[in-house]
Amino acid sequence: MSRSERWKRWVWSISAIAAFIGLLFFVPRRTHLAATPPAASLIEETFWKLESGAPIAPEAMRQALSEATQVSDSQPRLYAQAVALLLLYGDTLTRITAPMVYIQRLLQMREDPTIEAYLGRLNLHIGRPERAYAYLRGALARDPRCGTAYLFLARMLPDSACFWLNQGASAIYSPAEAEARQTFISSLRCS
């Protein structure tokens, strides 16, 4: 083998090792597995049924709470929904032990209007309606079609709920959100 051939092999070997090390350092690592589509839809459906006051079977509730504890922040919107589900509706077995860690992570991801809307809902839950309103209005300022923000505003402001539900008529809703919206509209008798 000639000297130039050895040199080429050495360069390729070093390049391969460097690429492998680069993958180890730069590929995001997850502490939990990504939620499967059935788990994601279970979390979403359970959350919005609870928000709209619909009954939930205890086993479905336990399953959704269990799945919510496994959601990674690599799925930001689902992560926000899982944190909200656990903080608002979790039982003593699934309740988050250090909620501020999760809230701080949501604050880091709040450039997404849906996540900002969930921050508003969490602030409403802890008795900070002014801050909740600011987050929800901020979400709508970023994306006027954020259906999540309209639903939370309708829930937060019962006197003007029909106004917010009508304002959000052209917003983008997931199937579970659309069902919750219809439940709100029929229960409030909005025209």
N, C-alpha and C positions, 0 to 999 in steps of 0.2 A: 504494500500500500504506500503510495507516494505521500510526501509531506503535505501537499495541498489537499489530498483526500482526507488525511487525518485532521487537518485544520477545519475542513468543512464539517466533518462529523462532530468535532468538538464544538463548533459554533451551533450546529443544530441541537446538540445535547443541551447546551447551556440555554438555548432559546426555549426548548421544551420544558426544562426545569423552571425557568422564569415564568413561562405561561401558566404552569401548574400552580406556582406560588401566587401569581396574580389572581387566579381564580379563587384560591383559598381566602385571600384578603378582600377582594372586591365584590364577590357574589354575596348578596344579602343572605344572612343566616336567619332562620326562623326558629323560635323556641317552641312553637306549636305547628302542627300541620295546618295547611289551608283547609278551610271548611268546604265540605263537598256541597254541590248544588242543593241536594235535599236538606242538608243541615242549614244552609243559608236561608232557604225558603221557610223552613220550620221556625227559625229565629224571627224572621220578618213577619210571618203570619201571626205568630204568638204575640209579638210586641204590639202589632196594630190591633189585634183583637182585644188585648188588654186595654189599650188606649181608648178604643171605642166603646168599651164596657161590655163586649160580647163574652159569653161564658167560655171557659177553657177547661177541658178535662184535666184532672190532676196529673195523670200520666204524661199527657202532652206537655204540660207545664214543666214537669221534672225533666223531660227529654230536652226541651228547648233550653232550659237553664243549664243543663249539662253540656249541651253543644256550645252554648255561649261562652262557657269557661275555656273552650278550646280554640277560640277564634284568635288569629294572629293579626297584628297591626299591618301586615302586608296587604290586607284587604280593608282599606280605610273606612269605607261606608258601613260595611258589615261590622267592623270593629266598633264603630261608634254606636251602632244599634245594639250590639251585644253588651257593651258597657252600660248603656241606658237600661236595657232589659235587666241586667244583674243588679244595678243600683236601685232601680225603681220597683222592681217586682221580685227580686231574688229572695229566697228564704235563707234561714240562718246557715244552711249547709253550703250554699253557693254564693252567699254575699261576699263581695270583694273585701279583702281585709285591709288594704291600703288604697282607698278610692282616689286619693289625690295623685298617685302615680299614673293612674289611667286617665284622669282628667287632664293632667299636664301633657300626656301624650296626645290627647285630643286637641289641646290648645296648639300644639306644634303642627297639627294637620289641618287647622281650621281654614286654610285657604279654599277648601272644598265647601261650598255653601250648605250641603247636606250635613256635614260634620258641624258646621257652625249652628245649624238649626238644632241638632241634638244637644249641643252645649247650652242653647237657650232652654231646651226642655229640662235639662238637669238643673239649671239655675232656678227655674220655676219650682222644681221639686224641693229645693233647699230653702225656699222662701225669699228669693231675690228676683221679684218680678220685673224691676226696672232693668236689671242686667239681662234677664231673659228676653225682654222686649228688644233690647239693643242688639243682642245676638241674632234674633229672628229677623229684625229689620235689616241687619247687616247681611244676612244670608240672601234676603230678597234683593238687596242692592247689588250683590255680586251676580245673582241669577234670578231674574224676575219669574222664572218658570220653576222654581224650587218648590215642588208640591209639599215636601215635608214641612217647610217653614209655614206654609198656609195652614196646614192641619194643626200644627202646634199653636199658631196664633188663634185659631178658632177654639182650641181647647183652653187656651190661657185667658181669652177674653170672651166669656159666654154672652155678654150683652151685645157684642158685635160679631159673634161667631158666623152668622149667616153672611155678613159683609165679607169676611175673610174667605169663606168657602166659595162665594160667588166671584171674588177677586181671583181666586185660584182656579177658576174653571178651565183655563187654557194651560195650566201648569202641567208638568210631567209627573205622573204618578206610577209607582210600581203597582202590580195587581193588588197586593195587600193594602197599599195606601188608598187605592181607588175604592176598594171595598169599605175601608174605614171612613172615607169621605162620604160615601153613600149612606152609611149608617148614621154619621153626624147629621147629614142633610135631612134624612127622614125623621130622626129623633127630635131635631130642632124645628121641623116643619118649615124649612127654608123654601122660598119660591124661586 
